[in-house]
Amino acid sequence: MLKTVYSTQGAMVAPHHLAAQAGRDVLRDGGNAVEAMVAAAATIAVVYPHMNSIGGDGFWLIHEPGQPPVAIDACGRAARRANRDFYAGLDAIPSRGPGAALTCAGTVGGWATALETAAGWGPALPLTRLLDAAIHHARHGIIVTESQARLTAEKQPQLASVAGFADTFLPGGQVPQAGARLTQTTLAGTLEQLARAGLDDFYRGELGQAMGEELTRLGSPLSAADLADYQAMRVKPLEVALRGARVFNLPPPTQGLASLMILGLFDRLGVSDAEGFAHIHGLIEATKRAFRVRDRNVTDPDRLPADPQSFLSAAALDALAAGIDPAQALPWPDPASPGDTIWMGCIDREGRAVSFIQSIYWEFGSGIVLRDTGVNWQNRGISFSLDPTALQALEPGRKPFHTLNPALALFDDGRVMSYGTMGGEGQPQTQAAVFSRYAMLGLPLQQAVTAPRWLLGRTWGDTSTTLKLESRFDPTLVQQLHDAGHVVELLDEAFSDTMGHAGALVQRPDGIVEGAADPRSDGCVAAL
């Protein structure tokens, strides 16, 4: 049984232990929370390659004591040539291959913007130090995890013929077994180039030119000009007021609105006991209302149907909460969105906190691994529609819908909480489970992450829209949910990857940091 980890000098949590350790070591060397997160982000892009890459997008929440939280949108836009004519004759954008690689990769630009945001925090560590661990693991090899081996085998039929995939992830033409060593020497060279030339090189330097030319040559609508145009953006976070805390998340194109709405609605239900029917049913019903708002309103921030913050007003939440039946389930399904990613959190010795998420969307993204740079490119743009009347209609320069949404809470009593998860459609649901258990109902932090979880709706590769429950739930509660009208599917696993890989850090007013990692992941809390 995992226990909550404690620290007085800062901590890092990540779904792979080497990423958590890379961030922790930067803290030990005097780095701040943002610098630690850049080190962890680069490292996890190497050591968890089925879930992550520098060819993806990222989002940040940064808290400095005494200052309002800062949000960073590092989402890439659709390429100039990414229009319906490019996909003429198709009903949908291809999910793999060059046609799926249609949006710029924003995460490296987000690293740069985050480092600029932290520039006034004291002497900066050199980029060579921040990327050191990632370079080492790429050049000298990572040890393949069970999840990487399993997912490589599952996705091999879709991906083996995609440019660069087999050369990178199928050494010798075979799926690597768990425990095998996998080197990524070309990617190591790219990270060394970034350390030497600066992060801007990814967009407007030798790397940007090389990647853009290769993407175009492979048949992607992306070009070097698209990369050269890219800039990450500081944006105002969304927030919701709860009893005892304010919770922050990212605005569109992310589903951060849904995550905050779930908590705002549940806060109004008056639930006082954790893990009972009222707790689980209440969160599920709040999820349904929040997802309906999300699916009608969250899109490219330049073309929103309504102000997302308006849905988080007390009046709007009161009205929706009043419609939740405490005993009966609202009929479901509604449309669902798949996805995979990683979440990581950091709090440094000065109390500065980061909640960060980075993604290539589906496992291995588009499947393309660029030969000249070793970068695996995302397929986030497949969330666009080729229907010109759709909310997510494809047009050049638009941002795609994102499941990504890191969360951060500021409590009235002075606590600061950085938390989040991977898991696509399950991200808002898992965030609500963790936060409600810890912050609203008083469970210890690690227990809030470890306790059995649920997921309403589809996961990628699964067409069912059931309420999926881990097998550890009390059979009496399972029956109560069924009797209330929930279409329950009990999973075989006690700890299922379907539920995502969550984590959380909390700094108390006395300066002590509490940390919790997910036993469903390969991660840990690395503390000083």
C-alpha positions as CSV (number, residue, x, y, z in Angstrom):
1,M,0.0,0.0,0.0
2,L,1.4,3.4,-1.0
3,K,1.5,6.1,1.7
4,T,1.5,9.8,1.3
5,V,5.1,11.2,0.8
6,Y,6.2,14.3,2.8
7,S,8.9,16.8,2.2
8,T,10.0,20.2,3.5
9,Q,12.2,21.2,0.5
10,G,10.0,20.5,-2.6
11,A,8.7,17.5,-4.5
12,M,8.0,16.2,-8.0
13,V,5.4,13.7,-9.1
14,A,5.2,12.0,-12.5
15,P,3.8,8.8,-14.0
16,H,7.4,7.5,-14.7
17,H,9.9,7.4,-11.9
18,L,12.8,8.7,-14.0
19,A,10.9,11.8,-14.9
20,A,10.0,12.5,-11.3
21,Q,13.7,12.0,-10.4
22,A,14.9,14.3,-13.1
23,G,12.7,17.1,-11.8
24,R,13.7,16.4,-8.2
25,D,17.4,16.6,-9.1
26,V,16.9,20.0,-10.7
27,L,15.2,21.1,-7.4
28,R,18.2,19.8,-5.5
29,D,20.6,21.8,-7.8
30,G,18.8,25.0,-6.9
31,G,16.3,25.0,-9.8
32,N,12.7,26.3,-9.4
33,A,9.5,24.4,-10.1
34,V,9.3,25.5,-13.7
35,E,12.9,24.4,-14.4
36,A,12.2,21.1,-12.7
37,M,9.1,20.6,-14.8
38,V,11.0,21.3,-18.1
39,A,13.5,18.7,-17.1
40,A,10.8,16.2,-16.3
41,A,8.9,17.0,-19.5
42,A,11.9,16.4,-21.6
43,T,12.7,13.2,-19.7
44,I,9.2,11.7,-19.9
45,A,9.1,12.3,-23.6
46,V,12.0,9.9,-23.8
47,V,11.2,7.3,-21.2
48,Y,7.5,7.0,-21.8
49,P,7.5,7.2,-25.6
50,H,4.2,5.4,-26.1
51,M,2.4,8.2,-24.2
52,N,4.5,11.3,-24.9
53,S,6.8,13.1,-27.3
54,I,8.3,16.5,-27.9
55,G,6.1,16.3,-31.1
56,G,3.0,17.0,-29.0
57,D,1.2,19.8,-27.2
58,G,1.3,21.0,-23.6
59,F,-0.5,23.2,-21.0
60,W,0.7,24.8,-17.8
61,L,-0.7,26.3,-14.6
62,I,2.0,28.2,-12.7
63,H,1.5,29.5,-9.1
64,E,3.8,32.0,-7.4
65,P,2.9,32.8,-3.8
66,G,1.1,36.1,-3.7
67,Q,0.4,36.2,-7.4
68,P,-2.6,35.1,-9.5
69,P,-1.9,31.8,-11.3
70,V,-0.6,32.0,-14.8
71,A,-1.8,29.6,-17.6
72,I,0.1,28.7,-20.7
73,D,-1.6,27.4,-23.8
74,A,1.0,25.4,-25.9
75,C,-1.5,24.0,-28.4
76,G,-0.5,23.8,-32.0
77,R,-2.7,25.2,-34.7
78,A,-3.8,23.4,-37.9
79,A,-1.4,23.8,-40.8
80,R,-2.0,26.3,-43.6
81,R,-2.7,23.5,-46.0
82,A,-4.9,21.6,-43.6
83,N,-8.3,22.2,-45.1
84,R,-11.2,20.1,-46.5
85,D,-9.6,20.2,-50.0
86,F,-6.5,18.5,-48.6
87,Y,-8.7,15.6,-47.4
88,A,-11.0,15.6,-50.4
89,G,-12.7,12.2,-50.9
90,L,-12.4,11.2,-47.2
91,D,-15.2,11.1,-44.6
92,A,-12.8,11.8,-41.8
93,I,-9.2,12.8,-41.1
94,P,-7.0,9.7,-41.1
95,S,-6.1,8.7,-37.5
96,R,-2.6,7.6,-38.3
97,G,0.1,8.5,-40.8
98,P,1.0,11.8,-42.5
99,G,-2.6,13.0,-42.9
100,A,-3.0,12.7,-39.1
101,A,0.0,15.0,-38.5
102,L,-1.8,18.2,-39.3
103,T,-1.2,20.5,-36.3
104,C,2.0,22.1,-35.1
105,A,3.7,20.6,-32.0
106,G,3.4,23.2,-29.3
107,T,5.0,21.7,-26.2
108,V,8.6,22.9,-26.7
109,G,7.3,26.4,-27.2
110,G,5.4,26.0,-23.9
111,W,8.6,25.1,-22.1
112,A,10.2,28.3,-23.4
113,T,7.2,30.5,-22.4
114,A,7.2,28.9,-18.9
115,L,10.9,29.6,-18.5
116,E,10.3,33.2,-19.5
117,T,7.5,33.4,-16.9
118,A,9.9,32.2,-14.2
119,A,12.8,34.4,-15.3
120,G,12.5,36.8,-12.3
121,W,12.6,34.0,-9.8
122,G,16.4,34.1,-9.5
123,P,19.5,32.8,-11.3
124,A,18.5,30.4,-14.1
125,L,20.0,27.0,-14.6
126,P,21.4,26.5,-18.1
127,L,19.3,24.6,-20.7
128,T,22.0,22.0,-20.9
129,R,21.4,21.1,-17.3
130,L,17.6,20.9,-17.8
131,L,17.8,18.6,-20.7
132,D,20.7,16.5,-19.4
133,A,18.7,13.6,-18.1
134,A,16.5,13.3,-21.2
135,I,19.6,13.3,-23.4
136,H,21.3,10.6,-21.3
137,H,18.3,8.3,-21.4
138,A,17.7,8.7,-25.1
139,R,21.4,8.0,-25.9
140,H,22.1,5.2,-23.5
141,G,18.7,3.6,-23.6
142,I,15.5,3.3,-21.6
143,I,14.0,0.2,-20.1
144,V,10.8,-0.7,-21.8
145,T,7.9,-0.7,-19.4
146,E,5.1,-3.3,-19.4
147,S,2.6,-0.7,-20.7
148,Q,5.0,0.3,-23.5
149,A,5.4,-3.4,-24.5
150,R,1.7,-4.1,-24.3
151,L,0.6,-1.0,-26.3
152,T,3.3,-1.5,-28.9
153,A,2.0,-5.0,-29.5
154,E,-1.6,-3.7,-29.6
155,K,-0.9,-0.9,-32.0
156,Q,1.6,-2.6,-34.2
157,P,-0.9,-3.6,-36.9
158,Q,-1.9,0.1,-37.3
159,L,1.5,1.6,-37.1
160,A,4.2,-0.8,-38.5
161,S,3.9,0.7,-42.0
162,V,3.9,4.4,-40.8
163,A,7.1,6.2,-41.7
164,G,9.7,5.9,-39.0
165,F,7.7,3.9,-36.5
166,A,9.2,0.4,-37.0
167,D,12.7,1.8,-37.2
168,T,12.3,3.5,-33.8
169,F,9.9,1.3,-31.8
170,L,10.3,-2.2,-33.3
171,P,14.1,-2.9,-33.1
172,G,14.9,-5.8,-35.3
173,G,11.4,-5.8,-36.5
174,Q,10.1,-7.1,-33.2
175,V,8.0,-5.7,-30.4
176,P,10.4,-5.0,-27.5
177,Q,9.6,-7.0,-24.4
178,A,9.2,-5.4,-21.0
179,G,12.6,-5.0,-19.4
180,A,14.4,-4.7,-22.8
181,R,16.7,-1.7,-23.5
182,L,15.6,0.8,-26.2
183,T,17.8,3.5,-27.5
184,Q,16.8,6.7,-29.3
185,T,20.0,8.1,-30.5
186,T,18.5,10.4,-33.2
187,L,16.2,12.0,-30.6
188,A,19.2,12.4,-28.3
189,G,20.9,14.4,-31.0
190,T,17.8,16.6,-31.4
191,L,17.7,17.3,-27.6
192,E,21.4,18.1,-27.7
193,Q,20.7,20.6,-30.5
194,L,17.9,22.2,-28.4
195,A,20.3,22.5,-25.4
196,R,23.0,24.0,-27.6
197,A,20.9,26.3,-29.9
198,G,17.9,27.1,-27.6
199,L,14.3,25.9,-27.6
200,D,13.4,28.4,-30.4
201,D,15.4,26.2,-32.8
202,F,12.5,23.7,-32.7
203,Y,10.5,26.3,-34.7
204,R,12.7,28.9,-36.4
205,G,16.1,27.2,-36.6
206,E,17.8,24.1,-38.1
207,L,15.4,21.7,-36.4
208,G,12.3,23.5,-37.5
209,Q,13.5,23.6,-41.1
210,A,14.4,20.0,-41.1
211,M,11.2,18.8,-39.4
212,G,9.0,20.9,-41.6
213,E,10.7,19.7,-44.8
214,E,10.4,16.1,-43.8
215,L,6.8,16.4,-42.8
216,T,5.9,17.9,-46.1
217,R,7.9,15.3,-48.0
218,L,6.0,12.5,-46.1
219,G,2.6,14.0,-47.2
220,S,1.7,15.9,-44.1
221,P,0.0,19.3,-44.6
222,L,2.5,20.8,-42.2
223,S,5.5,22.8,-43.4
224,A,8.5,24.6,-42.0
225,A,6.5,27.9,-42.4
226,D,3.9,26.5,-40.0
227,L,6.5,25.8,-37.4
228,A,8.1,29.2,-37.9
229,D,4.8,30.9,-37.2
230,Y,4.2,29.1,-33.9
231,Q,4.1,30.8,-30.5
232,A,2.8,29.5,-27.2
233,M,0.5,31.9,-25.3
234,R,-0.1,33.1,-21.8
235,V,-3.8,33.0,-21.2
236,K,-6.1,33.7,-18.2
237,P,-7.1,30.5,-16.5
238,L,-10.7,29.6,-15.7
239,E,-11.7,29.4,-12.1
240,V,-14.5,28.2,-9.9
241,A,-15.2,29.1,-6.3
242,L,-15.9,26.2,-4.0
243,R,-16.5,26.1,-0.2
244,G,-13.0,26.6,1.1
245,A,-11.0,26.8,-2.1
246,R,-10.7,28.3,-5.6
247,V,-9.8,25.8,-8.3
248,F,-8.1,26.8,-11.6
249,N,-7.9,25.1,-15.0
250,L,-7.2,25.9,-18.6
251,P,-9.7,27.7,-20.9
252,P,-10.7,26.3,-24.4
253,P,-9.5,24.6,-26.5
254,T,-9.1,22.3,-23.4
255,Q,-11.9,20.6,-21.5
256,G,-10.9,22.4,-18.3
257,L,-14.3,24.0,-18.2
258,A,-15.8,20.5,-17.7
259,S,-13.4,19.7,-14.9
260,L,-14.3,22.8,-12.9
261,M,-18.0,22.4,-13.6
262,I,-18.1,18.9,-12.1
263,L,-16.6,20.2,-8.9
264,G,-18.8,23.3,-8.8
265,L,-21.9,21.1,-9.3
266,F,-20.9,18.4,-6.8
267,D,-20.1,21.1,-4.2
268,R,-23.8,22.1,-4.2
269,L,-25.1,18.6,-3.5
270,G,-24.2,18.6,0.2
271,V,-22.5,15.2,0.2
272,S,-20.6,14.6,3.4
273,D,-19.4,10.9,3.3
274,A,-16.7,9.6,0.9
275,E,-17.1,6.5,-1.2
276,G,-20.8,6.0,-0.7
277,F,-23.6,6.1,-3.3
278,A,-24.2,9.9,-2.8
279,H,-20.5,10.6,-3.5
280,I,-20.1,8.4,-6.6
281,H,-23.6,9.0,-8.1
282,G,-23.3,12.7,-7.4
283,L,-20.0,13.1,-9.3
284,I,-21.2,11.0,-12.2
285,E,-24.4,13.0,-12.6
286,A,-22.4,16.2,-12.4
287,T,-20.1,14.9,-15.1
288,K,-23.0,14.3,-17.5
289,R,-24.2,18.0,-17.1
290,A,-20.6,19.3,-17.5
291,F,-20.0,17.2,-20.6
292,R,-23.1,18.4,-22.3
293,V,-22.0,22.0,-21.8
294,R,-18.5,21.2,-22.9
295,D,-19.6,19.4,-26.1
296,R,-21.7,22.4,-27.1
297,N,-19.2,25.2,-26.3
298,V,-15.5,24.1,-26.2
299,T,-13.7,24.7,-29.4
300,D,-11.0,27.0,-30.8
301,P,-10.8,30.0,-28.4
302,D,-11.3,32.5,-31.4
303,R,-14.8,31.1,-32.2
304,L,-16.4,30.2,-28.9
305,P,-20.2,30.2,-28.8
306,A,-20.2,31.7,-25.2
307,D,-17.9,32.9,-22.5
308,P,-16.7,29.7,-20.7
309,Q,-16.3,31.5,-17.4
310,S,-20.1,32.3,-17.5
311,F,-20.9,28.6,-17.0
312,L,-18.9,28.7,-13.7
313,S,-20.9,31.5,-12.1
314,A,-22.8,30.7,-9.0
315,A,-26.2,31.2,-10.7
316,A,-25.3,28.9,-13.6
317,L,-24.0,26.2,-11.3
318,D,-27.0,26.5,-9.0
319,A,-29.4,26.0,-11.9
320,L,-27.7,22.9,-13.2
321,A,-27.2,21.4,-9.8
322,A,-30.9,21.8,-9.1
323,G,-31.6,19.4,-11.9
324,I,-29.5,16.5,-10.5
325,D,-31.7,13.7,-9.1
326,P,-29.9,12.3,-6.0
327,A,-31.5,8.9,-6.6
328,Q,-31.8,8.4,-10.3
329,A,-29.3,8.5,-13.2
330,L,-29.8,10.7,-16.2
331,P,-30.0,8.6,-19.4
332,W,-26.7,8.4,-21.2
333,P,-24.6,8.3,-23.5
334,D,-23.6,11.6,-25.0
335,P,-20.6,11.9,-27.4
336,A,-17.2,11.1,-25.9
337,S,-13.6,11.9,-26.7
338,P,-10.6,9.5,-26.4
339,G,-7.0,10.4,-25.7
340,D,-3.8,9.6,-23.8
341,T,-1.2,11.9,-22.2
342,I,0.8,12.5,-19.1
343,W,0.3,14.8,-16.1
344,M,3.1,16.0,-13.8
345,G,3.2,18.3,-10.8
346,C,6.0,20.1,-8.9
347,I,6.2,22.4,-5.8
348,D,9.6,23.9,-5.0
349,R,11.1,25.1,-1.7
350,E,9.7,28.6,-2.2
351,G,6.2,27.3,-2.5
352,R,6.0,27.9,-6.3
353,A,3.7,25.2,-7.8
354,V,3.3,23.9,-11.4
355,S,0.6,21.7,-12.8
356,F,1.5,20.5,-16.3
357,I,0.2,18.2,-19.0
358,Q,1.8,17.1,-22.2
359,S,0.4,14.9,-24.9
360,I,0.6,13.3,-28.4
361,Y,-3.2,12.3,-28.2
362,W,-3.4,8.6,-29.1
363,E,-0.7,6.2,-28.1
364,F,2.3,7.0,-30.4
365,G,0.3,9.9,-31.9
366,S,0.2,9.9,-35.7
367,G,2.8,7.1,-35.6
368,I,5.2,9.1,-37.7
369,V,8.8,9.3,-36.3
370,L,10.8,11.8,-38.3
371,R,14.0,10.1,-39.6
372,D,16.2,13.2,-39.3
373,T,15.2,14.2,-35.8
374,G,13.7,11.2,-34.1
375,V,10.5,13.2,-33.2
376,N,7.2,11.2,-32.9
377,W,4.5,13.6,-34.2
378,Q,1.1,13.9,-32.5
379,N,-2.3,13.3,-34.1
380,R,-4.3,15.8,-32.0
381,G,-5.7,17.3,-35.2
382,I,-7.9,14.3,-35.8
383,S,-10.4,15.8,-33.3
384,F,-11.3,18.2,-36.2
385,S,-14.3,17.4,-38.3
386,L,-14.5,17.6,-42.1
387,D,-18.1,18.7,-41.7
388,P,-18.0,22.5,-42.2
389,T,-21.0,23.0,-39.9
390,A,-19.5,21.1,-37.0
391,L,-18.3,22.9,-33.8
392,Q,-14.9,21.4,-34.4
393,A,-14.8,22.1,-38.2
394,L,-11.4,22.0,-39.7
395,E,-9.9,25.2,-41.0
396,P,-6.2,26.3,-41.3
397,G,-5.0,28.0,-38.2
398,R,-7.6,26.7,-35.9
399,K,-6.8,25.0,-32.6
400,P,-8.1,21.5,-32.1
401,F,-10.2,20.4,-29.1
402,H,-8.0,19.1,-26.3
403,T,-8.8,16.7,-23.5
404,L,-5.8,18.1,-21.7
405,N,-6.4,20.1,-18.6
406,P,-4.0,20.5,-15.6
407,A,-5.6,21.7,-12.3
408,L,-4.5,23.8,-9.4
409,A,-6.3,24.8,-6.2
410,L,-5.7,27.6,-3.7
411,F,-7.4,26.9,-0.4
412,D,-8.7,29.5,2.0
413,D,-6.5,28.0,4.8
414,G,-3.3,28.6,2.7
415,R,-2.8,25.2,1.1
416,V,-1.8,24.9,-2.5
417,M,-2.7,21.8,-4.5
418,S,-1.3,20.8,-7.9
419,Y,-3.2,17.8,-9.3
420,G,-4.2,16.1,-12.6
421,T,-4.2,12.9,-14.6
422,M,-3.9,11.4,-18.1
423,G,-6.8,9.6,-19.6
424,G,-8.7,11.6,-22.2
425,E,-12.4,11.6,-21.5
426,G,-11.6,10.3,-18.0
427,Q,-9.4,13.4,-17.0
428,P,-12.3,15.5,-15.6
429,Q,-13.8,12.5,-13.8
430,T,-10.5,11.4,-12.2
431,Q,-9.7,15.0,-11.2
432,A,-13.1,15.2,-9.5
433,A,-12.6,11.9,-7.7
434,V,-9.2,12.9,-6.4
435,F,-10.1,16.4,-5.4
436,S,-13.5,15.5,-3.8
437,R,-11.9,12.7,-1.8
438,Y,-9.1,14.8,-0.4
439,A,-10.4,18.4,-0.3
440,M,-14.1,17.9,0.3
441,L,-14.4,14.7,2.2
442,G,-11.2,14.5,4.1
443,L,-9.3,11.4,2.8
444,P,-5.5,11.3,3.0
445,L,-3.9,12.5,-0.3
446,Q,-2.5,9.1,-1.3
447,Q,-5.7,7.3,-0.5
448,A,-7.6,9.8,-2.7
449,V,-5.4,8.7,-5.6
450,T,-5.3,5.0,-4.8
451,A,-9.0,4.5,-4.1
452,P,-11.1,2.7,-6.8
453,R,-12.1,4.9,-9.7
454,W,-14.7,4.9,-12.5
455,L,-15.1,6.2,-16.0
456,L,-18.3,7.2,-17.7
457,G,-18.3,6.8,-21.5
458,R,-16.0,5.5,-24.2
459,T,-12.3,4.9,-24.1
460,W,-10.3,4.8,-27.3
461,G,-10.7,1.4,-29.0
462,D,-13.9,0.7,-27.1
463,T,-17.3,1.6,-28.5
464,S,-19.2,1.0,-25.2
465,T,-20.6,4.0,-23.3
466,T,-21.0,2.2,-20.0
467,L,-20.1,3.3,-16.5
468,K,-16.9,1.4,-16.0
469,L,-15.8,0.5,-12.4
470,E,-12.6,-1.0,-11.1
471,S,-13.3,-4.3,-9.4
472,R,-12.4,-3.1,-5.9
473,F,-15.7,-1.2,-5.5
474,D,-18.1,-2.6,-2.8
475,P,-20.6,-4.9,-4.4
476,T,-23.4,-3.2,-2.5
477,L,-22.5,0.1,-4.0
478,V,-22.2,-1.4,-7.5
479,Q,-25.8,-2.7,-7.1
480,Q,-27.0,0.6,-5.9
481,L,-25.6,2.3,-9.0
482,H,-27.2,-0.3,-11.2
483,D,-30.6,0.1,-9.4
484,A,-30.4,3.9,-9.9
485,G,-30.2,3.4,-13.7
486,H,-26.5,3.5,-14.4
487,V,-25.4,1.0,-17.0
488,V,-22.6,-0.5,-15.0
489,E,-19.6,-2.5,-16.4
490,L,-17.3,-4.0,-13.8
491,L,-13.7,-4.3,-15.1
492,D,-11.6,-7.3,-14.3
493,E,-8.7,-5.2,-13.0
494,A,-8.4,-3.8,-9.5
495,F,-6.1,-1.1,-10.8
496,S,-6.9,-0.3,-14.4
497,D,-5.0,1.9,-16.8
498,T,-8.4,2.8,-18.2
499,M,-8.8,5.1,-15.2
500,G,-5.7,7.1,-16.1
501,H,-2.5,7.9,-14.1
502,A,-3.3,10.6,-11.5
503,G,-1.0,12.4,-9.1
504,A,-1.2,15.3,-6.6
505,L,1.0,17.6,-4.5
506,V,-0.2,19.8,-1.7
507,Q,1.9,22.4,0.2
508,R,0.5,23.1,3.6
509,P,0.8,26.5,5.3
510,D,3.6,25.2,7.5
511,G,5.7,24.5,4.3
512,I,5.4,20.8,4.3
513,V,4.6,19.2,1.0
514,E,2.5,16.1,0.7
515,G,2.7,14.0,-2.5
516,A,0.7,11.1,-4.0
517,A,1.5,9.0,-7.1
518,D,-0.8,6.6,-8.9
519,P,-0.2,2.8,-8.3
520,R,-1.7,2.3,-11.8
521,S,1.4,4.0,-13.3
522,D,5.2,3.5,-13.4
523,G,5.7,6.7,-11.5
524,C,6.5,8.0,-8.0
525,V,6.8,11.1,-5.9
526,A,10.4,12.2,-5.8
527,A,11.0,14.5,-2.8
528,L,13.8,16.4,-1.2
